[in-house]
Amino acid sequence: MGSTNTEDLASWNVGEASKNISKLQREEAKINAWENLQKAKAEAAIQKLEMKLEKKRSGSMDKITNKLRAAQLRAQAMRDLLSDQAPRNSHKGFSFCIYVRICNCFVCNKS
């Protein structure tokens, strides 16, 4: 009877060990699945953030471009206004020059 108990005990230990190994493998598979899920969630969050940043960057670039375009248009309007006033100013300067020559003392205007 002693040998039968030893054989039963040995087979029980082998059976118990294989159950434990199988259980550990299942637990390891669950851990790997959970880890992969966490990685997928993190990658999705990163991708979402990158899309949000790209959208914000694009909007900021549009705003800056619009400001630059508005500044260029305003500068052109200032130039147009200046060029419209330029002939009048040069005419005033010319007539003032003639006025000084006419009204100045005769000693200075000897030719």
C-alpha positions as CSV (number, residue, x, y, z in Angstrom):
1,M,0.0,0.0,0.0
2,G,2.9,2.3,0.6
3,S,4.0,2.3,-3.0
4,T,0.5,3.1,-4.2
5,N,0.3,6.1,-2.0
6,T,3.6,7.3,-3.2
7,E,2.5,6.9,-6.8
8,D,-0.8,8.6,-6.1
9,L,1.1,11.4,-4.4
10,A,3.5,11.8,-7.2
11,S,0.8,11.8,-9.8
12,W,-1.2,14.2,-7.7
13,N,1.9,16.6,-7.5
14,V,2.3,16.4,-11.3
15,G,-1.3,17.0,-11.8
16,E,-1.3,19.9,-9.3
17,A,1.8,21.3,-10.9
18,S,0.3,21.2,-14.4
19,K,-2.8,22.9,-13.1
20,N,-0.7,25.6,-11.5
21,I,1.3,26.1,-14.7
22,S,-1.9,26.3,-16.7
23,K,-3.3,28.8,-14.3
24,L,-0.1,30.9,-14.4
25,Q,-0.2,30.8,-18.2
26,R,-3.9,32.0,-18.2
27,E,-3.0,34.8,-15.7
28,E,0.0,35.8,-17.9
29,A,-2.3,35.9,-20.9
30,K,-4.7,38.2,-19.1
31,I,-1.9,40.5,-18.0
32,N,-0.6,40.7,-21.6
33,A,-4.1,41.4,-22.9
34,W,-4.5,44.2,-20.3
35,E,-1.1,45.6,-21.1
36,N,-1.9,45.6,-24.8
37,L,-5.2,47.3,-24.1
38,Q,-3.5,50.0,-22.1
39,K,-0.9,50.6,-24.9
40,A,-3.7,50.9,-27.4
41,K,-5.5,53.4,-25.2
42,A,-2.4,55.4,-24.7
43,E,-1.6,55.4,-28.5
44,A,-5.2,56.5,-29.2
45,A,-4.9,59.4,-26.7
46,I,-1.6,60.5,-28.2
47,Q,-3.1,60.4,-31.7
48,K,-6.1,62.4,-30.5
49,L,-3.8,65.0,-28.9
50,E,-1.6,65.2,-32.1
51,M,-4.8,65.8,-34.2
52,K,-5.9,68.5,-31.7
53,L,-2.5,70.2,-31.8
54,E,-2.4,70.1,-35.6
55,K,-5.8,71.7,-35.8
56,K,-4.8,74.4,-33.3
57,R,-1.6,75.0,-35.2
58,S,-3.4,75.3,-38.5
59,G,-5.9,77.8,-37.0
60,S,-3.0,79.8,-35.5
61,M,-1.2,79.9,-38.8
62,D,-4.5,81.1,-40.5
63,K,-4.8,83.9,-38.0
64,I,-1.2,85.0,-38.4
65,T,-1.6,84.8,-42.2
66,N,-4.8,86.9,-42.1
67,K,-3.1,89.5,-39.8
68,L,-0.2,89.7,-42.3
69,R,-2.5,90.1,-45.2
70,A,-4.5,92.8,-43.4
71,A,-1.2,94.7,-42.6
72,Q,-0.1,94.5,-46.2
73,L,-3.5,95.9,-47.4
74,R,-3.3,98.6,-44.8
75,A,0.2,99.5,-45.8
76,Q,-0.9,99.6,-49.5
77,A,-3.8,101.9,-48.5
78,M,-1.3,104.2,-46.7
79,R,0.9,104.2,-49.8
80,D,-2.0,105.1,-52.0
81,L,-3.1,107.9,-49.7
82,L,0.5,109.2,-49.7
83,S,0.8,109.1,-53.5
84,D,-2.6,110.9,-53.8
85,Q,-1.3,113.7,-51.5
86,A,2.2,113.8,-53.0
87,P,1.4,116.0,-56.1
88,R,-0.5,118.5,-54.0
89,N,2.4,118.8,-51.6
90,S,5.0,119.2,-54.4
91,H,2.8,121.8,-56.0
92,K,2.5,123.7,-52.7
93,G,6.3,123.5,-52.3
94,F,6.8,124.8,-55.8
95,S,4.4,127.7,-55.3
96,F,6.0,128.6,-52.0
97,C,9.4,128.6,-53.7
98,I,8.1,131.1,-56.3
99,Y,6.5,133.2,-53.5
100,V,9.8,133.4,-51.6
101,R,11.6,134.5,-54.8
102,I,9.1,137.1,-55.5
103,C,8.7,138.5,-52.0
104,N,12.3,138.3,-51.0
105,C,14.5,141.3,-50.9
106,F,15.8,142.5,-54.2
107,V,19.4,142.4,-53.2
108,C,19.3,138.6,-52.8
109,N,17.4,138.0,-56.0
110,K,19.9,139.7,-58.3
111,S,20.6,137.5,-61.3
